[in-house]
Amino acid sequence: MVHFSVDINVDVGEGIGNESRLIPYVSSCNIACGGHAGDAKTMRKVVKLAKQHRVKIGAHPSFPDVENFGRKPMEMPCVALYTSIKEQINNLVTILNEENALLHHVKPHGALYNMAITDTKIATTIIEVMKSMALPTKLYVPYKSVIETLALQNNIPITYEAFADRNYNDDLTLVSRSKKDALIHDSDAMFEHVLFMIDKRKVKTITGTEVPIEAETFCVHGDSMKAAELIKKLRWNLGTQGIKIL
């Protein structure tokens, strides 16, 4: 039996309305703050839920692109992107202050997250936003990414993240959502996927290759209809292996 503790995070406040079924089973959440989804009402609702269940609260900024749910790459001047990300995080921080809660982390969303893995300009812009923040807020980053390297160089505290419900390519990028095997929908397959990463510190990629990976937090996307069922089952399965969710 494996004895570890891990974090499970979920993307919330994205208009699905299933937060009350997700929050009780995770240890951190990433709240959409106006870029791809979310407004003051949804942010406040999720913040209150997170406080109730003692779940760590993170900002989930994206490209300002509600139409494409932040999942389409955008070409933006660095200053405009910086301003947008900063404003999104501040939207949430304002509500956190009113609700007497703290911002634990920042996790970029969608195309912004994926581009920061390899794009120095995008990653640098996110790092500059993090440097401008008064509190030592953590940044959720993927292993072996450009944004990881820049965060470490700039003394930004990081948490390594992997995806419980996504398949990986050999270079540790995520399999494109345009491909049928991008998402993991089966709870048993998800559990095996996550357990392998925890136990072996490797991920089985879409080709069957085992590639080294570091992960302290595992994300399940909250915008799928089965998200609540998958998270609940993942937590239970991990518990059978002596793995605590913290």
C-alpha positions as CSV (number, residue, x, y, z in Angstrom):
1,M,0.0,0.0,0.0
2,V,1.2,3.5,-0.9
3,H,1.3,6.1,1.8
4,F,1.2,9.6,0.5
5,S,-0.9,12.8,0.7
6,V,-1.9,14.7,-2.4
7,D,-4.0,17.6,-3.4
8,I,-7.0,17.3,-5.7
9,N,-8.1,20.4,-7.5
10,V,-11.1,21.3,-9.6
11,D,-12.0,24.1,-12.0
12,V,-15.2,25.8,-10.8
13,G,-17.4,28.8,-11.3
14,E,-17.6,28.1,-15.0
15,G,-21.3,28.2,-15.4
16,I,-22.0,24.5,-14.9
17,G,-23.6,25.0,-11.5
18,N,-22.3,21.7,-10.0
19,E,-20.0,23.3,-7.4
20,S,-21.9,22.0,-4.4
21,R,-21.4,18.4,-5.7
22,L,-17.6,19.0,-6.4
23,I,-16.2,21.1,-3.6
24,P,-16.8,18.6,-0.7
25,Y,-14.5,16.1,-2.4
26,V,-11.5,18.2,-3.3
27,S,-8.8,20.0,-1.4
28,S,-8.3,23.0,-3.6
29,C,-10.3,24.8,-6.3
30,N,-9.7,27.2,-9.2
31,I,-12.3,29.8,-9.6
32,A,-13.1,31.3,-13.0
33,C,-12.7,35.1,-12.6
34,G,-14.2,36.7,-15.7
35,G,-11.9,35.8,-18.5
36,H,-13.5,32.7,-19.9
37,A,-16.4,32.5,-17.4
38,G,-17.5,33.7,-14.1
39,D,-18.8,36.9,-12.6
40,A,-19.0,38.4,-9.1
41,K,-22.1,36.3,-8.2
42,T,-20.5,33.0,-9.2
43,M,-17.2,33.8,-7.6
44,R,-18.9,34.8,-4.3
45,K,-21.0,31.6,-4.3
46,V,-17.9,29.3,-4.8
47,V,-15.8,31.2,-2.3
48,K,-18.5,30.7,0.4
49,L,-18.7,27.0,-0.5
50,A,-14.9,26.6,-0.4
51,K,-14.7,28.3,3.0
52,Q,-17.5,26.0,4.3
53,H,-15.5,22.9,3.3
54,R,-12.1,24.3,4.1
55,V,-10.9,24.1,0.5
56,K,-8.0,26.1,-0.7
57,I,-9.0,28.9,-3.1
58,G,-7.2,29.7,-6.3
59,A,-7.8,32.2,-9.2
60,H,-8.3,30.7,-12.6
61,P,-7.5,33.5,-15.1
62,S,-7.6,32.9,-18.9
63,F,-7.4,34.7,-22.2
64,P,-10.3,37.2,-22.2
65,D,-12.4,35.0,-24.5
66,V,-15.8,33.9,-23.2
67,E,-17.0,32.9,-26.7
68,N,-14.4,30.1,-26.9
69,F,-14.3,29.4,-23.2
70,G,-10.6,30.4,-23.1
71,R,-9.6,27.3,-25.0
72,K,-8.4,29.0,-28.2
73,P,-4.9,30.5,-28.5
74,M,-5.0,34.3,-28.8
75,E,-2.4,36.8,-30.0
76,M,-2.3,39.6,-27.5
77,P,0.3,42.3,-26.7
78,C,2.1,41.5,-23.4
79,V,0.8,44.6,-21.7
80,A,-2.8,43.9,-22.6
81,L,-2.5,40.3,-21.5
82,Y,-0.8,41.3,-18.2
83,T,-3.6,43.8,-17.6
84,S,-6.3,41.2,-18.3
85,I,-4.8,38.5,-16.0
86,K,-4.2,41.1,-13.2
87,E,-7.7,42.4,-13.4
88,Q,-9.2,38.8,-13.3
89,I,-7.2,37.9,-10.2
90,N,-8.1,41.2,-8.6
91,N,-11.8,40.5,-9.3
92,L,-11.5,37.4,-7.1
93,V,-9.3,39.0,-4.5
94,T,-11.8,41.8,-3.9
95,I,-14.5,39.1,-3.1
96,L,-12.0,37.1,-1.0
97,N,-11.3,40.2,1.1
98,E,-15.0,40.8,1.6
99,E,-15.6,37.2,2.6
100,N,-12.5,37.1,4.8
101,A,-10.8,34.4,2.8
102,L,-7.3,34.1,1.3
103,L,-6.0,33.5,-2.2
104,H,-3.9,30.3,-2.0
105,H,-2.8,30.0,-5.6
106,V,-3.2,31.0,-9.3
107,K,-3.8,28.5,-12.0
108,P,-4.1,29.7,-15.6
109,H,-6.9,28.2,-17.7
110,G,-7.1,26.5,-21.0
111,A,-5.0,27.9,-23.9
112,L,-3.2,30.3,-21.6
113,Y,-2.1,27.4,-19.4
114,N,-1.1,25.3,-22.4
115,M,0.8,28.0,-24.2
116,A,2.7,28.9,-21.0
117,I,4.2,25.4,-21.1
118,T,6.3,26.3,-24.2
119,D,5.8,30.0,-25.0
120,T,8.3,32.2,-23.1
121,K,6.4,35.4,-23.8
122,I,3.2,34.1,-22.4
123,A,4.9,32.5,-19.4
124,T,6.9,35.6,-18.7
125,T,3.7,37.7,-18.6
126,I,2.1,35.4,-16.1
127,I,5.3,35.5,-14.0
128,E,5.2,39.3,-14.0
129,V,1.7,39.2,-12.7
130,M,2.7,36.9,-9.9
131,K,5.7,39.1,-9.0
132,S,3.3,42.1,-8.7
133,M,1.2,40.4,-6.0
134,A,1.9,41.3,-2.4
135,L,1.2,37.8,-1.0
136,P,3.4,34.7,-1.6
137,T,0.7,33.1,-3.7
138,K,1.5,29.8,-5.2
139,L,1.5,29.1,-9.0
140,Y,0.2,25.7,-10.2
141,V,2.5,24.6,-13.0
142,P,3.2,21.5,-15.1
143,Y,6.5,19.7,-14.7
144,K,9.2,20.4,-17.3
145,S,7.6,23.6,-18.6
146,V,8.8,27.0,-19.5
147,I,6.6,28.6,-16.8
148,E,8.1,26.3,-14.2
149,T,11.6,27.3,-15.1
150,L,10.8,31.0,-15.0
151,A,8.9,30.7,-11.7
152,L,11.8,29.0,-10.1
153,Q,14.2,31.7,-11.5
154,N,12.0,34.4,-10.0
155,N,11.4,32.8,-6.6
156,I,7.7,32.3,-7.2
157,P,6.4,29.4,-5.1
158,I,5.1,26.6,-7.3
159,T,3.0,23.5,-7.0
160,Y,3.5,20.8,-9.6
161,E,0.2,19.9,-11.3
162,A,-0.9,17.0,-13.4
163,F,-4.3,16.1,-14.9
164,A,-6.3,13.2,-13.6
165,D,-8.7,13.3,-16.5
166,R,-6.4,14.0,-19.5
167,N,-4.0,11.8,-21.5
168,Y,-0.5,12.9,-22.1
169,N,1.8,13.0,-25.1
170,D,5.4,11.8,-24.8
171,D,6.7,15.4,-24.4
172,L,4.3,15.9,-21.4
173,T,1.9,18.1,-23.4
174,L,-1.7,17.2,-23.1
175,V,-3.4,15.2,-26.0
176,S,-5.4,17.8,-28.0
177,R,-9.1,18.0,-27.1
178,S,-9.7,17.6,-30.9
179,K,-8.6,13.9,-30.5
180,K,-11.0,11.3,-29.2
181,D,-8.6,9.9,-26.6
182,A,-7.8,13.3,-25.0
183,L,-10.1,12.9,-22.0
184,I,-10.4,10.1,-19.5
185,H,-14.0,9.4,-18.7
186,D,-13.8,6.1,-16.9
187,S,-13.3,6.3,-13.1
188,D,-11.1,3.2,-12.9
189,A,-8.9,4.3,-15.7
190,M,-8.5,7.7,-14.0
191,F,-7.6,6.1,-10.7
192,E,-4.9,3.9,-12.4
193,H,-3.6,7.0,-14.3
194,V,-3.3,9.0,-11.1
195,L,-1.9,6.2,-8.9
196,F,0.8,5.5,-11.4
197,M,1.9,9.1,-11.3
198,I,1.9,9.1,-7.5
199,D,3.6,5.7,-7.0
200,K,6.1,5.7,-9.9
201,R,6.5,9.4,-10.5
202,K,5.9,8.7,-14.1
203,V,3.0,9.0,-16.5
204,K,1.9,6.5,-19.1
205,T,1.5,8.5,-22.2
206,I,-0.8,7.9,-25.1
207,T,1.8,5.8,-26.8
208,G,2.3,3.6,-23.7
209,T,5.7,5.2,-22.9
210,E,6.5,5.9,-19.3
211,V,7.8,9.4,-18.9
212,P,9.0,10.9,-15.6
213,I,6.6,13.5,-14.0
214,E,6.3,15.4,-10.8
215,A,2.8,16.1,-9.4
216,E,1.6,17.4,-6.0
217,T,-1.9,18.3,-7.1
218,F,-4.2,16.6,-9.6
219,C,-6.8,18.4,-11.6
220,V,-10.2,17.1,-12.6
221,H,-12.1,19.5,-14.9
222,G,-15.4,20.6,-13.4
223,D,-17.1,21.3,-16.7
224,S,-18.0,17.7,-17.6
225,M,-21.3,16.1,-16.6
226,K,-19.6,13.2,-14.9
227,A,-17.1,15.4,-12.9
228,A,-18.8,15.0,-9.5
229,E,-19.0,11.2,-9.9
230,L,-15.4,11.0,-11.1
231,I,-14.0,13.1,-8.3
232,K,-15.9,11.3,-5.6
233,K,-14.8,7.9,-6.9
234,L,-11.1,9.1,-7.3
235,R,-11.0,10.2,-3.7
236,W,-12.5,7.0,-2.5
237,N,-10.1,4.9,-4.6
238,L,-7.1,6.8,-3.4
239,G,-8.2,6.3,0.2
240,T,-8.2,2.6,-0.3
241,Q,-4.4,2.9,-1.0
242,G,-3.8,5.0,2.1
243,I,-3.4,8.2,0.1
244,K,-4.8,11.2,2.0
245,I,-6.3,14.2,0.3
246,L,-4.9,17.4,1.8
